[in-house]
């Protein structure tokens, strides 16, 4: 190949890459136009998951796909939201088959306030417990529980705990953990901090497969390397770690050493994130215009897109636009067939199923 041809080819490749990046340039703008006007190719199905007789749905933000690709794991707050699980009467962790039938449950008296859930490549179930069992006046019981990440076998055997029972703030851990994710090599990532009050924790922690601390990054704030409620974690096929920085209305993307790679605003104020094996990203906004009135121009709902390019391709709006609470899905996941499941804190609560029409 002549030098002229080589130069032309190099210039063409550079131009092609630059053109491909053009749609991405607007994604890093916090004041970008709301991404609301997109098709909704999904049918909403309510009442799919069947609870045992006499048990009603409470709040849940935790939903995950089993290793079989179609069964669903849910961590539910024992018929209410804050407090009922500390009574130790109900199992908060439940597995439903593809038809919505409960096939197993466990965790009674072990998880105080389930917030996030993750199934690792071996089928083990990880749950973040975001509160403790102190009474409303702050009185500590004889055995403190909560503010930990718990690893269970698929049959409910407790295999590991990460964090100090009852909670520990930096330089200790954990306090108000939100979500947990296990990388393909076994490393464990935890998003911590569920408050924007001054002095609150807001960081991502990394542990090895034995639960030994490796490193952390982030602090409370609005800067490019800070967080306000790192609420959900997801990882794409290249190993990039996506963090739903809910309080800052953005998704921040890191490598596994904590180096920031990109910041996206086009998926709105995300409580939940999920990326499937095809790098389709599912992002749940449960607070815009209700809990967070300042983000009123953005509609609540689930946005679906491409984790590689950042393009948003579909939007499932909140069916109750006048809701004033944490509405529509807070947690989100999709099975191997592309069926979406949304976990709702309330006022509705429970699990909705979204099937492509």
C-alpha positions as CSV (number, residue, x, y, z in Angstrom):
1,X,0.0,0.0,0.0
2,X,1.4,3.5,-0.9
3,X,2.0,6.1,1.7
4,X,-0.9,8.1,0.1
5,X,-3.3,5.2,0.5
6,X,-2.1,4.6,4.1
7,X,-2.6,8.3,4.9
8,X,-6.1,8.2,3.3
9,X,-7.1,5.1,5.2
10,X,-5.8,6.5,8.5
11,X,-7.8,9.7,7.9
12,X,-10.9,7.8,6.9
13,X,-10.7,5.6,10.1
14,X,-10.3,8.8,12.2
15,X,-13.2,10.5,10.5
16,X,-15.4,7.5,10.9
17,X,-14.5,7.2,14.6
18,X,-15.2,11.0,15.1
19,X,-18.6,10.7,13.3
20,X,-19.5,7.7,15.5
21,X,-18.8,9.7,18.6
22,X,-21.0,12.7,17.5
23,X,-24.2,11.3,19.2
24,X,-22.2,10.7,22.4
25,X,-21.2,14.4,22.8
26,X,-24.6,15.5,24.0
27,X,-24.8,12.7,26.5
28,X,-22.4,14.3,28.9
29,X,-24.5,17.4,29.4
30,X,-26.4,17.7,32.7
31,X,-28.8,20.2,31.0
32,X,-29.5,18.1,27.9
33,X,-33.1,17.9,26.6
34,X,-35.1,15.2,28.3
35,X,-35.3,11.8,26.6
36,X,-39.0,11.1,26.8
37,X,-40.4,10.9,23.2
38,X,-39.5,7.3,22.4
39,X,-41.6,4.2,21.4
40,X,-42.9,1.8,24.1
41,X,-42.9,-1.6,22.5
42,X,-43.8,-3.3,25.8
43,X,-47.0,-4.6,27.3
44,X,-47.3,-4.2,31.1
45,X,-48.4,-7.2,33.1
46,X,-49.4,-6.8,36.8
47,X,-49.9,-9.6,39.3
48,X,-47.5,-12.0,37.6
49,X,-45.6,-13.1,40.7
50,X,-47.8,-15.1,43.1
51,X,-47.2,-14.7,46.8
52,X,-48.2,-17.4,49.3
53,X,-51.7,-17.3,50.7
54,X,-52.1,-14.6,53.3
55,X,-48.9,-12.7,52.3
56,X,-49.2,-9.3,50.6
57,X,-46.5,-7.5,48.6
58,X,-44.5,-4.9,50.4
59,X,-41.7,-2.6,49.1
60,X,-39.0,-4.0,46.9
61,X,-36.1,-2.5,45.0
62,X,-34.3,-5.8,44.5
63,X,-34.9,-8.1,41.5
64,X,-32.4,-10.3,39.7
65,X,-32.3,-13.1,37.1
66,X,-31.4,-16.7,38.1
67,X,-28.6,-18.5,36.4
68,X,-31.2,-20.4,34.4
69,X,-32.0,-17.1,32.6
70,X,-35.8,-17.1,33.2
71,X,-36.4,-17.5,37.0
72,X,-36.5,-14.4,39.1
73,X,-35.0,-13.6,42.5
74,X,-36.7,-10.9,44.6
75,X,-35.7,-9.5,48.0
76,X,-38.9,-8.0,49.5
77,X,-39.4,-6.0,52.7
78,X,-41.6,-8.4,54.5
79,X,-45.0,-6.9,53.6
80,X,-44.0,-3.3,54.4
81,X,-41.0,-1.0,53.9
82,X,-39.0,0.0,57.0
83,X,-39.1,-2.4,60.0
84,X,-41.1,-5.5,59.3
85,X,-38.2,-7.7,58.3
86,X,-36.5,-7.1,61.7
87,X,-39.4,-9.0,63.3
88,X,-38.0,-12.2,61.8
89,X,-41.4,-13.6,60.8
90,X,-41.1,-13.7,57.0
91,X,-38.5,-14.7,54.5
92,X,-37.4,-11.6,52.5
93,X,-35.6,-13.5,49.7
94,X,-37.8,-15.4,47.3
95,X,-37.3,-17.2,43.9
96,X,-40.1,-17.4,41.3
97,X,-40.2,-19.6,38.3
98,X,-41.0,-18.3,34.8
99,X,-44.7,-18.6,35.5
100,X,-44.6,-16.5,38.6
101,X,-44.8,-19.4,41.1
102,X,-42.7,-19.2,44.2
103,X,-40.2,-22.1,44.4
104,X,-38.1,-21.2,47.4
105,X,-37.6,-18.5,50.1
106,X,-35.2,-17.9,52.9
107,X,-33.4,-15.2,55.0
108,X,-35.9,-14.9,57.9
109,X,-34.4,-12.7,60.6
110,X,-31.1,-12.3,58.7
111,X,-31.9,-9.3,56.4
112,X,-33.3,-6.1,58.0
113,X,-34.0,-4.0,54.9
114,X,-33.1,-5.7,51.6
115,X,-32.1,-3.1,49.0
116,X,-30.1,-4.7,46.2
117,X,-29.7,-8.3,44.9
118,X,-27.2,-10.0,42.6
119,X,-26.8,-13.6,41.3
120,X,-23.1,-14.5,40.6
121,X,-21.9,-16.9,37.8
122,X,-22.1,-19.8,40.3
123,X,-25.7,-19.1,41.1
124,X,-25.1,-17.7,44.6
125,X,-27.4,-14.9,45.8
126,X,-26.0,-11.7,47.2
127,X,-28.2,-9.2,49.1
128,X,-27.4,-5.7,50.4
129,X,-29.0,-4.9,53.7
130,X,-29.3,-1.2,53.9
131,X,-30.6,-0.6,57.5
132,X,-30.1,-2.0,61.0
133,X,-32.4,-3.3,63.7
134,X,-32.1,-0.4,66.1
135,X,-35.5,0.9,67.4
136,X,-36.9,4.2,66.2
137,X,-35.3,6.0,69.2
138,X,-31.9,4.5,68.3
139,X,-31.8,1.8,71.0
140,X,-29.6,-1.1,70.0
141,X,-30.8,-4.6,70.6
142,X,-28.6,-7.3,72.1
143,X,-27.5,-8.5,68.6
144,X,-27.0,-5.8,66.1
145,X,-27.8,-6.7,62.4
146,X,-27.9,-4.9,59.1
147,X,-25.7,-2.6,57.0
148,X,-24.0,-5.6,55.5
149,X,-23.7,-7.6,52.2
150,X,-24.7,-11.2,52.6
151,X,-23.9,-14.1,50.2
152,X,-26.2,-17.0,50.2
153,X,-26.1,-20.3,48.3
154,X,-29.2,-20.9,46.1
155,X,-30.7,-23.0,48.9
156,X,-30.3,-20.2,51.5
157,X,-27.0,-21.2,53.3
158,X,-25.2,-18.2,54.4
159,X,-21.7,-18.2,52.8
160,X,-20.2,-14.8,53.5
161,X,-20.8,-11.5,55.2
162,X,-19.1,-8.2,54.2
163,X,-19.2,-5.3,56.6
164,X,-19.7,-4.8,60.4
165,X,-23.0,-5.9,61.8
166,X,-25.0,-2.8,62.6
167,X,-22.9,-0.6,60.3
168,X,-19.6,1.2,60.2
169,X,-18.7,4.5,58.6
170,X,-15.4,5.3,56.8
171,X,-12.7,4.2,57.3
172,X,-14.8,1.2,58.3
173,X,-17.6,-0.3,56.2
174,X,-20.5,-0.7,55.5
175,X,-23.2,2.0,56.1
176,X,-26.4,2.0,53.9
177,X,-25.1,-0.3,51.2
178,X,-27.2,0.0,48.0
179,X,-26.1,-2.7,45.5
180,X,-23.5,-5.4,45.0
181,X,-22.0,-6.9,41.8
182,X,-19.6,-9.8,41.3
183,X,-17.2,-9.4,38.3
184,X,-16.3,-12.4,36.1
185,X,-13.0,-12.8,37.9
186,X,-14.7,-12.9,41.3
187,X,-14.0,-9.4,42.5
188,X,-16.9,-7.8,44.5
189,X,-18.1,-4.2,44.0
190,X,-20.5,-2.5,46.4
191,X,-22.2,0.9,46.0
192,X,-22.6,2.5,49.5
193,X,-24.5,5.5,50.7
194,X,-28.3,6.2,50.6
195,X,-28.4,9.8,51.8
196,X,-27.4,13.2,50.5
197,X,-27.2,14.7,54.0
198,X,-23.8,16.4,54.8
199,X,-21.3,13.9,56.0
200,X,-23.0,10.9,54.4
201,X,-21.1,8.1,52.8
202,X,-21.1,8.0,49.0
203,X,-18.5,5.6,47.5
204,X,-17.8,2.4,45.6
205,X,-15.8,-0.3,47.4
206,X,-13.9,-3.2,45.8
207,X,-13.2,-6.6,47.5
208,X,-11.6,-9.8,46.3
209,X,-13.5,-13.0,46.1
210,X,-12.8,-13.8,49.7
211,X,-14.4,-10.5,50.8
212,X,-11.0,-8.9,51.6
213,X,-11.0,-5.1,51.0
214,X,-9.0,-3.9,48.0
215,X,-9.8,-0.2,47.4
216,X,-12.5,2.4,47.3
217,X,-13.3,5.6,45.4
218,X,-15.7,8.4,45.5
219,X,-17.1,10.8,48.1
220,X,-20.3,12.8,48.7
221,X,-20.8,15.6,46.2
222,X,-21.6,16.7,42.7
223,X,-18.1,16.7,41.2
224,X,-17.2,14.5,38.3
225,X,-15.7,11.9,40.6
226,X,-18.2,12.2,43.4
227,X,-21.6,10.6,44.1
228,X,-24.9,11.3,45.6
229,X,-26.4,7.9,46.3
230,X,-24.5,5.4,44.1
231,X,-27.7,3.4,44.0
232,X,-27.2,0.6,41.5
233,X,-24.3,-1.2,39.7
234,X,-24.1,-3.0,36.3
235,X,-21.2,-4.3,34.2
236,X,-21.1,-4.5,30.4
237,X,-19.4,-7.2,28.2
238,X,-16.1,-5.3,28.2
239,X,-15.9,-5.1,32.0
240,X,-16.9,-1.5,32.4
241,X,-18.6,-0.7,35.7
242,X,-21.8,1.4,35.4
243,X,-22.9,3.3,38.5
244,X,-26.3,4.8,38.9
245,X,-25.4,8.1,40.6
246,X,-29.0,8.8,41.4
247,X,-28.8,12.1,43.3
248,X,-26.8,13.6,40.5
249,X,-29.2,12.4,37.8
250,X,-26.5,10.5,35.9
251,X,-24.7,7.3,35.1
252,X,-21.0,7.2,35.7
253,X,-18.8,4.6,33.9
254,X,-15.5,3.4,35.4
255,X,-12.9,0.7,34.7
256,X,-12.5,-1.8,37.5
257,X,-9.8,0.2,39.1
258,X,-12.0,3.2,39.6
259,X,-10.8,5.4,36.7
260,X,-13.8,7.4,35.3
261,X,-14.3,6.7,31.6
262,X,-17.6,8.5,30.8
263,X,-20.6,10.2,32.3
264,X,-24.1,9.9,30.8
265,X,-27.3,11.8,31.5
266,X,-29.5,10.5,28.7
267,X,-30.9,7.7,30.9
268,X,-32.2,10.2,33.5
269,X,-32.3,9.8,37.3
270,X,-31.6,6.1,37.7
271,X,-32.5,4.0,40.8
272,X,-31.9,0.8,38.9
273,X,-29.5,-0.4,36.2
274,X,-29.1,-3.7,34.4
275,X,-27.0,-4.8,31.4
276,X,-27.7,-8.1,29.6
277,X,-25.3,-10.3,27.7
278,X,-26.1,-8.4,24.5
279,X,-25.1,-5.1,26.1
280,X,-28.6,-3.9,26.2
281,X,-29.0,-1.5,29.1
282,X,-32.1,-1.1,31.2
283,X,-32.4,2.0,33.4
284,X,-35.2,2.6,35.9
285,X,-36.2,6.2,36.9
286,X,-38.6,6.0,39.9
287,X,-38.2,9.6,41.2
288,X,-38.2,12.3,38.6
289,X,-40.9,14.8,39.2
290,X,-42.1,13.1,42.4
291,X,-39.4,12.5,45.0
292,X,-37.2,14.8,42.9
293,X,-39.4,17.7,41.6
294,X,-36.4,19.5,40.2
295,X,-36.1,16.8,37.5
296,X,-39.7,17.3,36.5
297,X,-39.0,17.7,32.7
298,X,-37.9,14.0,32.7
299,X,-40.6,11.4,32.8
300,X,-40.4,8.5,35.2
301,X,-40.1,5.0,33.7
302,X,-37.8,2.5,32.3
303,X,-35.4,3.5,29.5
304,X,-33.9,0.8,27.3
305,X,-30.8,1.3,25.1
306,X,-27.3,0.3,24.0
307,X,-24.6,0.1,26.6
308,X,-21.9,0.3,23.9
309,X,-23.1,3.5,22.2
310,X,-25.2,5.1,24.8
311,X,-28.2,5.4,22.5
312,X,-31.7,5.2,24.2
313,X,-34.1,3.2,22.0
314,X,-37.3,2.7,24.0
315,X,-39.1,4.1,27.0
316,X,-41.8,2.5,29.2
317,X,-43.5,5.4,31.0
318,X,-44.9,5.3,34.5
319,X,-48.5,4.3,34.2
320,X,-49.4,6.6,37.1
321,X,-48.0,10.0,36.1
322,X,-49.6,11.7,39.1
323,X,-47.9,9.5,41.6
324,X,-46.2,11.4,44.4
325,X,-44.0,8.6,45.9
326,X,-41.2,6.4,44.6
327,X,-43.2,5.3,41.6
328,X,-42.9,2.7,38.9
329,X,-39.8,0.4,38.9
330,X,-36.9,1.2,41.2
331,X,-35.1,-2.1,40.5
332,X,-34.9,-3.5,37.0
333,X,-33.7,-6.6,35.3
334,X,-34.3,-8.5,32.0
335,X,-34.4,-12.3,31.3
336,X,-32.7,-14.1,28.5
337,X,-35.7,-13.5,26.3
338,X,-35.8,-9.8,26.8
339,X,-38.7,-9.8,29.3
340,X,-38.3,-6.9,31.7
341,X,-39.1,-7.1,35.4
342,X,-39.5,-4.0,37.5
343,X,-39.4,-4.0,41.3
344,X,-41.4,-1.2,43.0
345,X,-41.0,0.3,46.4
346,X,-44.4,2.0,46.4
347,X,-47.0,3.2,46.8
348,X,-47.7,0.3,44.5
349,X,-45.0,-2.2,45.5
350,X,-44.3,-5.7,44.1
351,X,-43.1,-6.8,40.7
352,X,-44.3,-5.8,37.2
353,X,-43.5,-7.7,34.1
354,X,-43.0,-6.0,30.7
355,X,-43.2,-8.1,27.6
356,X,-42.3,-6.9,24.1
357,X,-45.5,-6.8,21.9
